[in-house]
Amino acid sequence: MKRYGSTSVKFNHPPTISATASVVGQKEGEGPLGSLFDKVSMDIFFGKETWEQAESEMVRQTLEILLEKAKIKKEDIHYIFAGDLLNQISGSIYGVRDFGFPFFGIFGACSAIGEGMSLGAMLIDGGFAENIIATASSHFCSTEKTFRLPLELGTQRPPTSAWTVTGDGAVMLSREGAGPYVTAVTTGTIVDMGITDANSMGAAMAPAAAEVIYSHFKDFNLPADHYNVIATGDLGAIGSQLLRKLLIDKGLDISEVHTDCGLLIYDRVTQEVDSGGSGCGCSATTFAAFFHKKLLDGSIERMLFVPTGALHSTTAIQQGESIPGIAHAVAIESAQGCARPQRSEEVEAGFAQRNGGAWGSAPFNYERSKT
């Protein structure tokens, strides 16, 4: 049985992250991670006429780069999971439409990349695909006018607000490769603490992040220092403080290993982004450009990647509803930290015939050492 507890699964044959790609805007390129992104556009419109078209173009460019880096043909992609913050995830739809990939459009707000990686890893471990793409995007201008106020108003931003990342990050998951590996996932539940302020997303999402992280450690019976890094998606400064406090109250202290993608992608002081970065592209681009490299060179052996999202809509907010939060936990190990089982010829044949599912019955040896 691959299921652990009520919300977690562990993979018998962990999928490998075979490639990543990232495309961002000028502000992100001027931040601390600027030199790590595959492409930085100085044009906020990405050569298009509208911000929405710009986001789709950003998705298209990222996928082109990903395929080139992975050295994989379009026909070898079995599925793509894509999400964004626009109505009907239109940024993803128009960015993916010309590739011909079997398409799953997903909405998890800013947790989309974690949702896509989780679902993709399950499909690969289950024997249903060999190569899957997970991608997520956001654009500052289109997001601000959709969820907050038109930019033309020049509204003053409160210190609790976050700056939506203009960027798209993509991850290629494959059934074979040299790592790093997705070893387990914990699917989050919707947590709503009654927050109604659209400028305080970190506070709305922190309880969901705390819930999924606590569930992950409980389901797998892990020591508090199991991971070198626990990286949340876009809680920002305020949400990160709340997360650590909530977990300490539960008896789990992650203060020494926790960071947040929203605090890494910008310099909060010089770039004036208030609480930090946000948006689907925040965790997606930070993982693709920064954390993936750290896992490849072995400076991070085990990390828990926890993209976070605020599941609200403008209509619901106007009708007096609160902002529910969501987060998904993806456990990732470098080649140095992961003891990966080998498939037998029998299992290989089973996959080729699409006749049965799993990679094999032998359980994955998930090493739980503290070092």
C-alpha positions in Angstrom: 0.0 0.0 0.0 1.4 3.4 -1.0 -0.9 5.4 1.1 0.3 6.7 4.5 -2.1 8.3 6.9 -5.1 10.1 5.4 -3.4 12.5 3.0 0.0 11.1 2.0 1.5 8.7 -0.5 5.0 7.3 -1.0 6.3 6.2 -4.3 7.7 2.7 -5.0 9.7 4.1 -7.9 10.1 7.8 -7.4 9.9 9.9 -10.6 12.9 12.0 -11.4 12.9 15.7 -12.1 14.7 15.5 -15.4 14.7 19.2 -16.3 13.3 22.6 -15.2 12.8 25.9 -17.0 11.9 29.5 -16.0 11.0 32.7 -17.7 10.5 35.9 -15.7 10.0 39.7 -16.0 12.4 42.5 -15.4 11.7 43.0 -11.7 12.4 39.3 -11.0 15.5 39.5 -13.1 16.7 42.4 -10.9 16.3 40.3 -7.8 18.7 38.0 -5.9 18.0 35.1 -8.2 18.1 37.1 -11.5 21.2 35.3 -12.9 19.6 31.9 -12.4 16.5 32.2 -14.6 16.6 30.8 -18.1 15.2 34.0 -19.6 14.5 37.5 -18.3 12.2 39.8 -20.4 12.7 43.5 -20.3 9.3 43.9 -21.9 6.3 43.5 -19.5 4.2 42.7 -22.6 6.5 40.0 -23.9 6.0 41.3 -27.4 2.2 41.1 -27.2 -0.6 43.6 -26.9 -2.2 42.7 -23.6 -1.0 41.5 -20.2 -3.0 38.3 -20.5 -1.4 37.6 -23.9 1.9 38.3 -22.3 1.4 35.6 -19.7 0.5 33.0 -22.3 3.6 34.0 -24.3 5.6 33.5 -21.2 4.2 30.0 -20.8 5.0 29.2 -24.4 8.6 30.3 -24.1 9.1 28.4 -20.9 7.9 25.2 -22.5 10.1 25.6 -25.5 13.1 26.1 -23.2 12.1 23.1 -21.1 11.9 20.7 -24.1 15.3 21.9 -25.3 16.9 21.4 -22.0 15.3 18.0 -21.5 16.2 17.0 -25.0 12.7 15.5 -25.4 10.4 15.7 -28.4 6.8 17.0 -28.0 5.5 13.6 -28.9 7.2 12.1 -25.9 5.2 14.2 -23.4 2.3 12.2 -22.2 0.6 14.8 -20.1 0.9 18.4 -19.0 -0.6 20.0 -15.8 -0.8 23.7 -16.1 -2.4 26.4 -13.9 -2.5 30.2 -13.4 -4.6 32.9 -11.8 -6.6 34.2 -14.7 -10.2 33.4 -15.5 -10.6 29.8 -16.8 -6.8 29.5 -16.5 -6.6 31.2 -19.8 -2.9 32.0 -19.4 -2.1 28.3 -19.5 -4.6 27.4 -22.1 -3.4 29.8 -24.8 0.3 29.1 -23.8 0.0 25.4 -24.2 -2.6 25.1 -27.1 -0.1 24.9 -30.0 2.1 22.1 -28.5 -0.5 19.3 -28.8 0.2 17.9 -25.3 -2.6 15.9 -23.5 -3.7 18.7 -21.2 -4.9 18.9 -17.6 -5.8 22.4 -16.6 -5.6 22.8 -12.8 -6.5 25.5 -10.3 -4.9 25.6 -7.0 -4.2 29.3 -7.0 -0.6 29.8 -6.1 -0.2 26.2 -5.1 -0.6 25.1 -8.7 3.0 23.9 -9.3 2.8 21.6 -6.2 -0.6 20.3 -7.3 0.8 19.5 -10.8 4.0 17.9 -9.5 1.9 15.7 -7.1 -0.5 14.5 -9.7 2.2 14.0 -12.3 4.4 12.0 -9.9 1.4 9.8 -9.1 0.7 9.1 -12.8 4.4 8.2 -13.4 4.7 6.0 -10.4 1.4 4.3 -11.3 2.8 3.4 -14.7 0.5 5.7 -16.8 3.2 8.0 -18.2 6.9 8.3 -18.9 7.3 12.1 -19.2 5.0 14.7 -17.6 5.2 18.5 -17.4 4.0 20.6 -14.5 3.9 24.3 -15.0 2.4 27.4 -13.3 2.5 31.1 -14.2 1.4 34.5 -13.0 1.7 38.1 -14.2 1.8 41.1 -11.9 -0.3 43.4 -14.1 -3.1 40.9 -15.0 -3.3 39.6 -11.4 -3.5 43.0 -9.7 -6.4 44.2 -11.9 -8.2 40.9 -11.4 -7.9 40.4 -7.6 -7.2 43.9 -6.2 -7.4 47.3 -8.0 -6.6 48.6 -11.5 -3.0 49.7 -11.7 -4.0 53.0 -13.2 -5.4 54.1 -9.8 -2.0 54.0 -8.2 -3.4 52.7 -4.9 -1.1 52.7 -2.0 -0.2 49.1 -1.0 -0.3 48.1 2.7 2.8 46.4 4.3 0.9 43.1 4.5 0.5 42.9 0.7 2.7 40.8 -1.6 4.1 41.5 -5.1 2.8 39.1 -7.7 5.7 37.5 -9.6 5.7 37.9 -13.4 7.1 34.5 -14.3 6.4 30.9 -15.4 8.2 27.9 -14.0 8.0 24.4 -15.5 9.2 21.0 -14.2 9.7 17.9 -16.3 9.0 14.6 -14.4 10.3 11.4 -16.0 10.2 7.7 -15.0 13.9 7.4 -15.6 16.8 9.7 -14.8 19.6 10.5 -12.3 17.5 12.6 -9.9 16.5 14.5 -8.0 13.5 12.4 -7.2 10.0 13.1 -6.0 9.7 10.5 -3.2 6.4 11.3 -1.5 3.6 13.8 -1.5 1.0 15.0 1.1 -2.1 16.5 -0.4 -3.5 19.5 1.5 -7.0 20.2 2.7 -8.8 23.5 2.5 -8.3 25.5 5.7 -10.3 28.7 6.3 -9.6 30.8 9.3 -11.9 33.6 8.3 -9.4 36.0 6.7 -11.2 38.5 4.4 -8.4 40.9 3.5 -7.2 40.3 -0.1 -4.0 42.2 0.9 -3.1 39.7 3.6 -2.7 36.5 1.7 0.1 35.2 3.8 -2.2 35.2 6.9 -4.8 33.4 4.9 -2.5 30.6 3.6 -0.3 30.0 6.6 -2.8 27.8 8.5 -3.1 25.5 5.4 0.7 25.3 5.1 0.9 24.4 8.8 -1.7 21.7 8.4 -0.1 20.0 5.5 3.4 20.1 6.9 2.3 18.7 10.2 0.3 16.0 8.4 3.4 15.1 6.4 5.6 14.7 9.4 2.9 12.8 11.3 2.0 10.4 8.4 5.7 9.4 7.7 6.8 9.6 11.4 9.7 11.9 10.6 12.0 13.7 13.0 11.8 17.5 12.9 15.2 17.8 11.3 14.6 15.3 8.5 14.7 17.9 5.8 17.6 20.2 4.9 15.0 22.7 3.7 11.3 23.3 4.0 10.3 25.8 1.4 6.8 27.3 1.3 5.5 29.0 -1.7 4.5 32.6 -1.1 3.7 33.2 2.5 6.0 36.2 2.7 7.4 37.7 5.8 4.1 37.8 7.8 2.8 34.4 6.7 6.1 32.8 7.4 6.1 34.0 11.0 2.6 32.8 11.4 3.4 29.4 10.0 6.3 28.8 12.4 4.2 29.9 15.3 1.4 27.6 14.4 3.7 24.6 14.0 5.5 25.3 17.3 2.1 25.3 18.9 1.6 21.8 17.5 5.0 20.7 18.8 6.9 20.9 15.5 9.7 23.5 15.2 10.9 24.1 11.6 12.5 27.5 12.3 16.0 26.3 11.5 15.1 24.9 8.0 12.2 26.9 6.8 12.4 29.5 4.0 9.8 30.9 1.6 10.0 31.4 -2.1 8.4 34.8 -1.7 11.3 35.9 0.5 14.0 34.6 -1.9 12.9 35.9 -5.3 13.0 39.6 -4.3 15.1 41.9 -2.1 12.3 43.3 0.1 14.3 46.4 1.0 15.6 47.6 -2.3 12.7 46.3 -4.5 9.9 47.6 -2.3 7.7 44.5 -2.4 6.3 44.8 1.1 5.8 41.3 2.6 7.5 39.5 -0.4 6.6 37.7 -3.6 3.4 35.9 -4.5 1.6 34.3 -7.4 1.7 30.9 -9.1 5.0 31.9 -10.7 6.6 32.6 -7.4 7.2 29.1 -6.2 7.4 27.7 -9.7 10.2 29.9 -10.9 12.1 29.8 -7.6 12.1 26.0 -7.6 13.0 25.7 -11.2 15.8 28.3 -11.1 17.2 27.9 -7.6 16.2 24.8 -5.6 16.5 22.4 -8.5 20.2 23.4 -9.0 20.8 23.0 -5.2 19.4 19.5 -5.4 21.4 18.6 -8.5 24.7 19.7 -6.9 23.9 17.9 -3.7 24.0 21.0 -1.5 20.4 20.1 -0.6 19.8 16.4 -0.1 16.2 16.4 1.1 13.7 19.2 0.8 10.0 19.6 1.4 8.5 21.9 -1.2 5.2 23.4 -0.1 3.5 25.7 -2.6 0.7 27.6 -1.0 -2.5 29.1 -2.4 -5.4 31.4 -1.5 -8.6 29.8 -3.0 -10.7 33.0 -3.3 -12.6 34.6 -6.1 -13.4 38.3 -6.5 -17.1 37.5 -6.7 -17.0 35.5 -3.4 -15.1 38.3 -1.7 -17.6 40.9 -2.8 -20.4 38.7 -1.4 -18.7 38.6 2.0 -17.0 35.2 1.8 -13.6 34.6 3.5 -10.4 33.4 1.8 -9.7 29.7 2.1 -6.1 28.5 2.0 -4.5 25.4 0.4 -1.0 23.9 0.4 0.6 20.7 -1.0 3.8 19.1 0.3 6.2 17.5 -2.2 9.1 15.6 -0.8 12.2 15.7 -3.0 15.6 14.0 -2.6 18.8 14.5 -4.5 20.6 11.5 -6.1 22.9 11.5 -3.1 20.1 11.3 -0.6 17.7 8.9 -2.3 18.1 5.1 -2.4 16.1 4.3 -5.5 15.0 0.7 -6.2 15.5 -0.7 -9.7 12.7 -2.1 -11.8 12.8 -5.7 -13.0 12.4 -6.7 -16.6 8.9 -8.0 -15.7 7.9 -4.6 -14.5 9.4 -3.0 -17.6 7.3 -5.3 -19.8 4.2 -4.5 -17.8 4.8 -0.8 -18.4 5.3 -1.3 -22.1 2.0 -3.1 -22.4 0.2 -0.6 -20.2 -1.3 -3.6 -18.4 -0.9 -3.1 -14.8 0.0 -0.2 -13.1 2.6 -0.2 -10.5 6.4 -0.2 -10.9 6.7 -3.2 -8.6 5.6 -4.5 -5.2 8.9 -3.9 -3.3 8.5 -1.0 -1.0 10.7 2.1 -1.5 13.4 2.3 1.1 12.7 5.8 2.5 15.7 6.5 4.7 14.8 8.6 7.7 18.2 9.4 9.1 18.7 12.8 10.7 21.9 13.6 8.8 
